[in-house]
Every structure is written in structure tokens, then in C-alpha cells.
């Protein structure tokens, strides 16, 4: 049996590029839909873009929108305290960086967190009957598609990367290093930092200190040399009539 026999056959770098492209869509979905739209209401999304992001996240992460929004809101409300779900200042950098996903799962099973901080998230038929009760089915379907399209070995490896991308980069790097190491523009009460000025790899979430300073801003960059690719995508959606920006950080006038 040829383990590379799929509908699409690519060179090794082709599989790599496709994987990076797919994971980038997932990152964009997290930062635009889950983070800026759902958790902070910094923008509104049209029905087409909103349903696309929800479906894509269901297929690639297995996360429930209400749980994600609730945990993130609690993180802001209780930042760097013993009630913070994933502060490296409390749990230590190694535990959050390498095991942040387990802290997320633990908090997702806290009914008080979901009840108190999970308000205003989608509760339509799809959410009640598919996305929430069958939240693990999507990643199984993605595995089957990857195996069929790219073959057994490439498809399996691509699926592993897709599934591990958010737990490592978002739950580990952003929640860990983003409160431990980096540069700061704003003297927030928490320990949030900007990791890199080029917010491309993690959709703009690298600019974490900027975000904590102005949590309800749809734009995460604050200096001319900082680039937030998530904001670029939001402006494109806005031009297409699929997004409405509600708030951005104020610009000081001296």
C-alpha cells in the first residue's frame, strides 16, 4: 500500500505549505471570531463570515464558542490572580507553555465560569444540536478528509499539526510567553507583553500587551512598525460588507 496515495499528490514542501495555509485559516478564525468578535465584541460579523468561522473552528479545533469566550473573559477579569485560568505568574511558565491546553480543559469543566462569563454567545439550532454536543466530531471529519485527499501518511501528519496548532500557539505561547517575556508599550496592572511586532504567525495575537491595554479594540497594533494581520483581514471583511468595527484603541493627540 502506498502511504502517499491520495487524491492530491504533492512534493514534501507542497504538503508543508498546504498545512501552514490551513492552520493560518484556523488562527484567523480564532483571533477574529472567538477573540475579537465573541469574547470582546470589538466588531460585528456578517452571517456568512460568522458561520464560516464557526464551521471551520468546529472542523479544526473541537472548541466550544461559549467555553472559549467564558474562559478568556475570566482571564481578563482575574488576570494574574489565583482565579486566572492560565497565568504563568501563578502556575509557572513551563506549565502554561507546554500544558496550557490542560488548564483550558480544566476551566471548561467549571460550570460557574461558563455561567458567569459565557453570556451572549451563539445559541442557534446549529450550536445546540451540532457544534456544542458534537464538538469532537468535526476534527474526526477533518482527519477523514485529510486521509482521503492527501493520503495516509501525509494526511495523518497534516491533521496532527492542524489539531496541535491552537493548543500550542494560543493556549501555550500566547497565554504563557505573552504574560512572561517580551516588550511592553503600556504599563498594565497585569504582566502582558508583546512577543513580536509582526503579528503574522499567530494572527496578531503576538501584540498581547496592546490587547490587554485596550481589550475591546478590534485592532491590536499600536505603533507604526507593528503589523496585525488579523486587522488586515477584518478590513477586508469590512470592505465586503461582512464586518463592522465597533471599537479601536484611541489615538493620543499631543
C-alpha positions as CSV (number, residue, x, y, z in Angstrom):
1,X,0.0,0.0,0.0
2,X,1.4,3.4,-1.0
3,X,1.1,5.6,2.1
4,X,1.4,8.7,-0.1
5,X,-1.5,7.7,-2.3
6,X,-4.2,10.3,-2.0
7,X,-6.4,12.3,-4.4
8,X,-3.7,15.0,-4.3
9,X,0.0,14.2,-4.6
10,X,2.5,16.9,-3.7
11,X,6.2,17.2,-3.0
12,X,7.1,17.4,0.7
13,X,7.2,21.2,0.6
14,X,3.8,21.3,-1.0
15,X,2.3,19.4,2.0
16,X,4.1,21.8,4.3
17,X,2.7,24.9,2.5
18,X,-0.8,23.5,2.5
19,X,-0.6,22.7,6.2
20,X,0.6,26.2,7.0
21,X,-2.2,27.7,4.9
22,X,-4.8,25.6,6.7
23,X,-3.5,26.4,10.1
24,X,-3.4,30.0,9.3
25,X,-7.1,30.0,8.5
26,X,-7.6,28.4,11.9
27,X,-5.5,31.2,13.6
28,X,-7.5,33.8,11.7
29,X,-10.8,32.2,12.8
30,X,-9.7,32.2,16.5
31,X,-8.5,35.8,16.6
32,X,-11.3,37.3,14.5
33,X,-14.3,35.3,15.6
34,X,-13.6,33.8,19.0
35,X,-11.4,36.6,20.4
36,X,-12.3,39.9,18.9
37,X,-15.9,39.2,18.0
38,X,-17.2,36.8,20.6
39,X,-15.1,37.5,23.7
40,X,-14.7,41.2,23.4
41,X,-17.4,42.4,21.0
42,X,-14.9,44.7,19.3
43,X,-16.6,44.1,16.0
44,X,-19.7,42.5,14.5
45,X,-19.6,39.9,11.8
46,X,-22.0,39.2,8.9
47,X,-23.8,35.9,8.9
48,X,-21.7,34.4,6.1
49,X,-18.3,35.1,7.7
50,X,-19.6,34.2,11.2
51,X,-20.9,30.8,10.0
52,X,-17.7,30.1,8.1
53,X,-15.5,30.8,11.1
54,X,-17.8,28.7,13.4
55,X,-17.8,25.8,11.0
56,X,-14.0,26.0,10.4
57,X,-13.3,26.0,14.1
58,X,-15.6,23.1,14.7
59,X,-13.7,21.1,12.0
60,X,-10.2,22.0,13.2
61,X,-10.2,22.7,17.0
62,X,-13.1,20.9,18.7
63,X,-13.5,24.0,20.9
64,X,-16.9,25.3,22.0
65,X,-17.5,29.0,21.5
66,X,-19.2,29.6,24.8
67,X,-16.4,27.9,26.7
68,X,-13.7,29.7,24.9
69,X,-15.3,33.1,25.4
70,X,-16.1,32.5,29.0
71,X,-12.5,31.3,29.9
72,X,-11.0,34.3,28.1
73,X,-13.3,36.8,29.7
74,X,-12.4,35.3,33.1
75,X,-8.7,35.6,32.3
76,X,-9.2,39.3,31.8
77,X,-11.3,39.8,34.8
78,X,-9.0,37.8,37.1
79,X,-5.7,38.3,35.4
80,X,-2.5,37.2,37.3
81,X,-4.5,36.2,40.3
82,X,-5.2,32.7,41.7
83,X,-8.5,32.7,39.8
84,X,-6.8,33.4,36.4
85,X,-7.3,30.1,34.4
86,X,-3.9,30.2,32.9
87,X,-1.4,32.8,34.3
88,X,2.3,31.8,34.1
89,X,2.8,34.2,37.0
90,X,0.7,31.8,39.1
91,X,1.2,28.4,37.5
92,X,4.8,28.9,36.2
93,X,5.9,29.4,32.6
94,X,6.6,25.7,31.9
95,X,3.2,24.5,32.9
96,X,1.3,27.1,30.8
97,X,3.7,27.0,27.8
98,X,3.7,23.2,27.5
99,X,0.4,22.3,29.2
100,X,-1.8,25.3,28.6
101,X,-4.4,23.2,26.9
102,X,-4.9,21.1,30.0
103,X,-5.5,24.3,32.0
104,X,-8.1,25.3,29.4
105,X,-9.9,21.9,29.6
106,X,-9.9,22.1,33.4
107,X,-11.5,25.5,33.4
108,X,-14.0,24.5,30.6
109,X,-15.4,21.9,33.1
110,X,-16.1,24.7,35.7
111,X,-19.8,25.4,35.4
112,X,-19.6,28.6,37.4
113,X,-17.1,30.1,34.8
114,X,-19.3,29.2,31.9
115,X,-22.5,30.5,33.6
116,X,-20.9,33.8,34.7
117,X,-18.7,34.7,31.7
118,X,-20.3,32.8,28.8
119,X,-23.2,35.1,28.0
120,X,-24.1,36.4,24.6
121,X,-22.5,33.6,22.6
122,X,-24.4,31.8,19.7
123,X,-27.3,29.6,20.8
124,X,-29.0,28.8,17.5
125,X,-30.0,25.4,16.2
126,X,-26.6,24.5,14.8
127,X,-24.9,25.4,18.1
128,X,-27.4,23.5,20.3
129,X,-27.6,20.4,18.1
130,X,-24.2,20.1,16.4
131,X,-21.3,22.4,17.3
132,X,-21.6,22.0,21.1
133,X,-22.9,18.5,21.7
134,X,-20.8,17.0,18.9
135,X,-17.8,19.3,19.2
136,X,-15.3,16.5,18.7
137,X,-17.0,15.2,15.5
138,X,-15.6,18.0,13.4
139,X,-11.9,17.1,14.0
140,X,-12.8,13.4,13.1
141,X,-14.3,14.5,9.8
142,X,-11.2,16.6,9.1
143,X,-9.0,13.6,9.7
144,X,-11.0,11.6,7.2
145,X,-10.8,14.3,4.6
146,X,-7.1,14.7,5.1
147,X,-6.5,11.0,4.7
148,X,-8.7,10.8,1.6
149,X,-7.2,13.9,-0.1
150,X,-3.5,13.7,0.8
151,X,-3.0,10.0,1.6
152,X,-2.5,8.1,4.8
153,X,0.9,9.3,6.0
154,X,0.8,12.9,4.8
155,X,-2.8,13.3,5.7
156,X,-2.2,12.0,9.3
157,X,0.8,14.2,9.8
158,X,-1.1,17.3,8.5
159,X,-4.0,16.5,10.7
160,X,-1.8,16.2,13.8
161,X,-0.3,19.6,13.1
162,X,-3.7,21.1,12.5
163,X,-5.1,19.8,15.8
164,X,-2.0,20.8,17.8
165,X,-1.6,24.3,16.3
166,X,-4.1,26.1,18.6
167,X,-3.3,24.2,21.8
168,X,0.4,25.1,21.4
169,X,0.4,28.6,19.9
170,X,-2.7,30.0,21.6
171,X,-3.0,28.1,24.9
172,X,0.7,27.7,25.3
173,X,2.7,30.5,23.6
174,X,0.2,33.4,23.9
175,X,-1.1,32.6,27.4
176,X,2.4,31.6,28.6
177,X,5.1,33.8,26.9
178,X,2.5,36.5,26.4
179,X,2.5,37.1,30.1
180,X,6.1,36.3,30.8
181,X,8.6,37.6,28.2
182,X,8.6,40.4,25.6
183,X,8.3,44.1,25.3
184,X,5.6,46.5,26.7
185,X,4.1,49.7,25.4
186,X,1.6,50.0,28.2
187,X,2.1,49.7,32.0
188,X,-0.9,47.5,32.6
189,X,-1.7,46.0,36.0
190,X,-1.1,42.6,34.6
191,X,2.2,41.1,33.1
192,X,1.1,41.0,29.5
193,X,3.8,41.5,26.8
194,X,4.1,41.9,23.1
195,X,6.1,39.0,21.8
196,X,6.9,40.3,18.3
197,X,6.0,43.4,16.4
198,X,5.0,41.4,13.3
199,X,1.6,39.8,14.1
200,X,1.5,37.3,11.3
201,X,2.3,33.8,12.7
202,X,-0.4,34.0,15.4
203,X,-2.8,36.3,13.6
204,X,-1.8,39.5,15.5
205,X,-2.2,37.9,18.9
206,X,1.6,38.4,19.4
207,X,0.7,42.0,20.3
208,X,-0.7,40.9,23.7
209,X,0.3,43.9,25.8
210,X,-1.5,46.2,23.4
211,X,-4.6,43.9,23.6
212,X,-4.6,44.0,27.4
213,X,-4.3,47.7,27.5
214,X,-7.3,48.1,25.1
215,X,-9.1,44.8,25.4
216,X,-12.2,45.9,23.3
217,X,-10.1,47.2,20.4
218,X,-10.6,45.3,17.1
219,X,-7.0,46.4,16.1
220,X,-4.1,45.0,18.2
221,X,-1.2,47.0,16.7
222,X,-0.4,50.4,18.2
223,X,2.9,51.6,16.7
224,X,3.8,52.3,13.1
225,X,6.2,49.4,13.0
226,X,3.7,46.8,14.3
227,X,1.6,44.8,11.9
228,X,-1.6,43.0,12.9
229,X,-2.6,40.7,10.1
230,X,-5.9,39.9,11.8
231,X,-6.8,43.6,11.5
232,X,-6.0,43.4,7.7
233,X,-8.4,40.6,7.4
234,X,-11.1,42.5,9.3
235,X,-10.7,45.5,7.0
236,X,-11.1,43.1,4.0
237,X,-14.2,41.7,5.5
238,X,-15.5,45.2,6.2
239,X,-15.0,46.1,2.6
240,X,-17.0,43.0,1.6
241,X,-19.8,44.0,4.0
242,X,-19.1,41.1,6.3
243,X,-17.7,43.0,9.3
244,X,-18.5,46.2,11.3
245,X,-15.8,47.6,13.5
246,X,-17.2,48.8,16.8
247,X,-14.1,50.0,18.7
248,X,-10.4,50.6,18.3
249,X,-7.9,51.9,20.7
250,X,-7.8,55.7,21.0
251,X,-5.0,57.6,19.3
252,X,-3.3,60.1,21.7
253,X,-3.2,63.7,20.5
254,X,-0.4,65.8,22.0
